[in-house]
Structures are given as structure tokens and as C-alpha cells.
Amino acid sequence: MAETTGTEPGDTPTPTTVAPTQAETNVAPIQAETNEAIQVDETLYDSDSALEDRLTTCTASLASSVFNYPVEHGRRYHAFRHGSYAMPNDEAEMDRLDMMHAVLTGAIGKQLFLAPVEEEKLHRVLDMGTGTGIWAIDFGDQFPNAAVIGNDLSPIQPTWVPPNVRFEVDDLESAWSHNEGFDFIFGRYLVASIKDWPALVKAVYDNLNPGGWAEFQDFDLLFDCDDGTLNPDNIVLTWVKLTIEAAEKIGREPCPGPKLEKWVQDAGFENVTHRRFKIPIGIWPKDPQLKELGLYNISQMLEGLEGFSLRLMCDVLGWREEEVQVMLAAVRKELKSGKLHMHLNYHVVYGQRPS
């Protein structure tokens, strides 16, 4: 097992994605496995409107049977395997997921993946839990000779896609029925969605061709902080812990990131690599690239608060909707205050099926 540390360019495995130009390249955030804290911009909140102004601009620039979707708490949810996934699938959530794509690719240096796959060996690729399909579409554009399949519980993907990309309605935790193996299987942002991670990782292994690669990218949902600005009794941390409690009650893993490496090793993968990244929440970092990343992250988080909370807290924990909304108002206020120098720990684990 290889594990990368530090933030020097030489530490980053060379992926086979199309390399961005010097002007486009975003320096990857500090990795969470280091002891170095993200530097804080002490001058940022001289104006109370600093974050609000940036959020307005960000939102404006980024917003853009199976179909019998149920509506609960004013939000639309998937119909296939109803209840398997706690998040909505409406337009607001689709916009948030596309914004999250910018966050997650930016977190790893504006790359789609980090596994050292060889382009000439990429014939069949699977994107698990594809969501809006944005990763599969981008991958299909970069690798036009690869057949890319994206699957999800909801058919919310666009119809105009590259000719080598298609989408399927499927449940990852049901029996896999693909007739051919894959050369690369990718799964990202499945936090609080999967009941049996070891079984899923084993299914990925079994459906890879010999020599094929798999990559998993996911979070530890519990927010982290380097400088003590996030107190244990803060309403934001209370909300996060309630979300984790609710996910655990319905059997969905809320913090898969730190556990991915062991699951991948136990499934039989070799050449396993585990990388960790810090993704800031808000525009408090001093570094301009981390500041931009934090802006996108807090934007999608504020957009997704209701989606994260209503179904889990009302249907699972038994809260009244009005109680949830009161808590969310307090959470929004704290997030926008700029006083909390928080980040999420993002884990990327990839491995290869033996030849």
C-alpha cells in the first residue's frame, strides 16, 4: 500500500486526464494528513456583507413508475427503490450537485480522478451513483474511445451527452448484472447512501477486468477545525452530529472516507493508495485558491441544508418540520458569520485488481 504525504507537486500521482494549462491549474489543497493548518485571512470580514456578496455572485454563475417522483417536505425525491437515498432529486438539488462537482474536482487539483489508469486500456468505465451525470460526461469528453456508463436511482441526467456515454437506473446495492467487465470503476460522494460498503467494494472488484482500477472518493462527514474556532457546543456541530445519528439509524454509513482504504484492501485490491485533502467551508482561507474552493463549498452547503436535514430529522429522528427550520436558520447564521474556520476531510482511495 502506498500513501502520499505533503503538498509538493512530485507527491501527486500523474493521472491520465487531459492536463490543464498553467493558467487553469488550481493548486491542490493542503492534505489533511499533514499537521499544517490552513492559513486564515484575518482581514476578510471587515465588511459584514463579504460572504453574502460572494455567495450571490457564485450562485448566479453556477446555477444553471420511475418518473412518478414523490414530494415530501416540499422537496422531490427519487421513485425507484423509494427511501434508499435520503437526498432530493429536484432542480435545486441538481444545481447543488453540479456545484459539488466543481468543489470535488477542485479539491484534487481540477482532476476527475487520481488513479494511474492507462488511456489505451480504457474500454469500459462505470460511474457509480452518477447523480446529474456531470462526471461521466466530462470523462466521456476526455476519453472518447471509452464507453462510459453512469448509474443512479434517479433518471435526472441530460439526454444530450457524448455518444460514448449512457445512463442507467440502477441500485448499486442490488445484484450487479453487467455482461462485461470494466477497466475503471469510479465512485464519489456516496456518503450516507450505502448500507454495506464492504459488499459494494467487493462487487466493484468482481466486476473489474484483471488489471483494472477502482477509485473511491468520499468524506468524513464530521466537520474539522485546526484553530479551535468550532466549539463542541456550536449549533453547526450539533446539526452535523444529528445528521450522522439519523444516517446511522437507517443503516447508512455517514463517515465512509477514513474507512475506504481498509475496505479496498480487504476486497483484494493491490497497489492501494490513500490520499487525504482538506476542503475549507467558507472564504476564510488566506490562500486565494482555497478561498475560491471554500466559497463553492459553503454555497453548495447552504443550498443543501434542507435537503440534508428534512427527511432525516423529520422522518427518522421525529422532529417537527418547524423545529428543523429553526435549527437550520441558526446553522445558516453561523456558517455565514465567517467565525468558524472549518474544513471537511476528503479521502481518495484507489487500487488495482491483480492481472
N, C-alpha and C positions, 0 to 999 in steps of 0.2 A: 504493500500500500504506500503510495506516495502522497505527501501532504505539503502544500506550498505555504510559505510564510513570507511576511514582509510585503513591501509595496513596490519593489524595484521592477522595471519592465521585464527584466530577464526571468522573473519568477512566474510570469504568465504563460501557460501553455499556448502554443500557436494553433488556433482553430483554423479550419479551412473556409470560414466565411470570407466574403469579399472584404478586403481590408479597407477601412475608411481612410480618407485623406488626412493630412496633418491638421487641416483646419477643422475637420469633422470629429477628430478623435477626442473623446472625453476621458480624462484620466480616471481610472477605476478608483472607487472609494477605498479608504483605509480598511484593511481586512480586520474583522472583529477578533481574530486570534492574536493580534498584536496588543501590546499594552498601551499603545499610543492613543490618546483621546483626540477626537475631532476638535479643532480649534474653534472657539466661539467668536462671532462678530459682535463685539461689545457696543458698537455704535448703531446697530441695526434699528433698535426700537426707540430712537429719538422722536419718531413720529408714531402716534398710535395707529395710524392708517397704513403702516408699511406693509403688513401682511395682507390686509383687505384689498389694497390696490393691486398687489401682485396676483392674488387669487382671482380677481375679476379678469385680469388680462389672461391668465393661464386658462381659466375656464372657457373664455371666449375663443381662444386659439385652438384648444384641443377637442372641444365638443363637436362634434360632428354627428279526434283522438289525441296525437302528439301536439297538435296545434291548438287544442282546447285548453288554453292556459288558465289555471285558477288564479284568482285575485284575492289576496289576504292582506289585511292591514294597509290597504291602499296600494299594494305593490303586486306585480305579476310574477308568477313562479312557473317553473317547468311542469309539464304534464306527464312526461314519460318517467316511470318509476317515481311517482309523486312522493315527496318527502325525503328523497335520498340526498338532496342538496338543499342547504338552508338559505342560500342567497337567491335574490330575484333574478329574472332574465329579461326585464323590461328595458326600454331605451336608455333610461338613466344609468342602469347597471352596465349596459353595453358600452356606453361612453366611458364609464369608470374603468372598465376592463381594458379598453384601448389606452387610457391614460396609464394604467398599471403596466402595460406593455412598455411604455416609454421609461417608467421607473425601473423595471427589472432588467431591461436591456442596458440602460444607462448605468446600472449598478455594477455590471460586469464589463464595463468598457465599451458600451454600444455594440455588443455582440449578441447573436441569437443563442449561442451555446459555446462551451469551452472544450468539449471532448475533442481529442485529436483524430477525428474521422478523416478518411481519405476520400476525396470527391469522386474519384473514379470507381470507388466501391459502393457509392450511394445509389442504390437502385430503388429500394422501397423504404419509406420513412413514415413513422407513426407519431402524431402529436396527440397525446392523451389529455382529455379534458380541454379541448381546444378553445372553448369559450366563443369569442367572436371570430375565431379563425385567423387572427392577425399574425400570429407566429407562423402558422402553416403557410399562409400566403407569402409572407416575407421570405420564408425558407424556399418555397417553390420558385419565387423570382430569382433567388440567388443560385439555385441548383436546378435549372430547367430540365436536366436529364433524369432527375429523381422523381418517382411517383410518390406524392405526399398525401397521406390520409389523416384527417383530423376527426376525432370523435368526441361527442359530448351528449349530455342528456337532453339538450335543447337545440333544435334546428334554427339557430339565430344567426348563422353565418351568411355572408353575402352570396349571391348567385354568380356575380361576375368575378371570377377568380382565374388565376393562371391555369392553362389547360392541363397541367400536371398535378393539380390539386383538387381533391374532392373531400366531401364531408359525410359522416355517417352519424346517425342517432344510435348511441350505444351506452351501456353501463360498464365502466371499467371493472367493476367487481363481479360481473356475471362471467360465465364461461366465455373465453375468447374463441372465436370461430373463424379466424383468418386462415385461408387455404395456403398462403405462402408466408415465409418468414420475413423479417425486416432486417435492414442493415443498420438502422439507427432508430431508437425509440426514445422519445423525449416527453418528460412530464414536469410541469411547472405550476406552482401556486395551487396545489391541491389541499392546502391547509384546511382542516375542519371538514373535509369532504370524504375521507376514506376511513372505512371501518377496520380493514385488515391489511395493513401495509406490507407485512412480510409476504402474504399471499399475492398481493399485487406485484411486488418486486419479482417474485418467483415466476409469475405469469409473463412478465416482461422478459426475463431471462429465457424462458421456454420458447418465446416467440421471436427471439433474435436468431439470425443466421450465425453460424460459427464465425468468430472474428468480429461480429457486430458490436456496436457500442450502445449503451443506455446512459441517459443523463437525467438526473432529478434536481430540481431547484425548488427550495421551499424555506419557510420561516420557522423561527421560534416565535410564537405569537406574543409572548410576554415582552413588553417594551423594556429597553435597557437604557441606562444613563451613566455617563462617566464622571459627572461632576456633582452629583447629589442634589440636582435641582428637581428630581422626581421623588417626592416623599412617599413613603409606603401608604399613607392615608389619602393621597391625592385622588380626586374623583376619576381621573383618566385611568389610573392603575386599578381602581375599583371596578370600573367598566370592563377593562381588559380581563380581569380575573373572573368576572361574572360570565363573560363570553366564553372563556376557557371552561368554566364549570358546566355551562349549558352544552357545549360541544361534547364534553366527556360524558354527560348524561345520556346523550343519544348515540354514544359509541363512536364518535368521530374524533380522530386524533388532532388536537389543536396545536401541537408543537412538534411537527414531524422533522423539521430541519436538522437538529442535533442527532437524530436517530438514524438518518438516512445511511450514513456510512456503514453501520453495523448490519442493517438490513441488506444492503448491496453485497457486502462481504459474505453474509450468511447464505445468500442465494447462489453463490458460486462464482461471482464475477472475479476477474483478475485485473491487474493494472488499475486498481481503485484509487482515485484521487478525491480529496475533500478540501474544498476552499470555502472560506467564510468572508463575508463582506458586511460592512456597516452601511445601512441606508438611513440617513437622517430623516426626522419628521419635523418639517418646518424649515424656515430660511435662516436659522441661527448660525450655521457654519460660516466660518470666515472664508474658506476656500470657495471661489465662485462656482466651480463645477458641482461641488457638494451642495452649495446653496440652491442651485437650479434643481438638482435631484430632490432635495428636501421640499422644494416648492411643489413639484409634481406629486410627491408622495403625500404631503398634507392635503393637497387638493383632492386626490382620489379618496383619501381617508374621510374627509369632511363630506364628500359626496356619498360615500358608502356607509356612513354611520347608521342610518335607518335600516339599510339592507342587512348589515351585520347583526343588528340588535333585535328588531321587532319579532321575527319568528322565533328566535332562540329564547329571548327573555319572556315573551308572552306565552308561547305555546309550550315551552319546556320548563321554564322557571316559575311560570304562573303569575307574572307581573301583569298589571293592567297597562293598556297602551298609554294612558295619560302619564302613568308613573315612569314609563320608559322615556317618553318625550321630555319630561322634566329632567331626568338624568342626562339625556343627550344634549339638552341645552347647556347644562353645566359643563359637559365634556367639550362641546364646541368652544365655549368661552375660554377654557383652559388651553385648548390646542392653539387658539388664535392669539393668546396672550404673549407668546414668544418666550415665556419664562422657563419652559421645560425643554432642556437640551437632550431630547430623547432620540433613540435610533432603534431600528429593527435589525436583528442579526439574520442575515440571509445566507443559506448554505447551498453550495453547489457540489454535487457528488456525481462522478461518472465512473463507469467501469466497462470492461470488455468481456464478452463471452469467449471462453477459450476456443481456439481454432480447432 
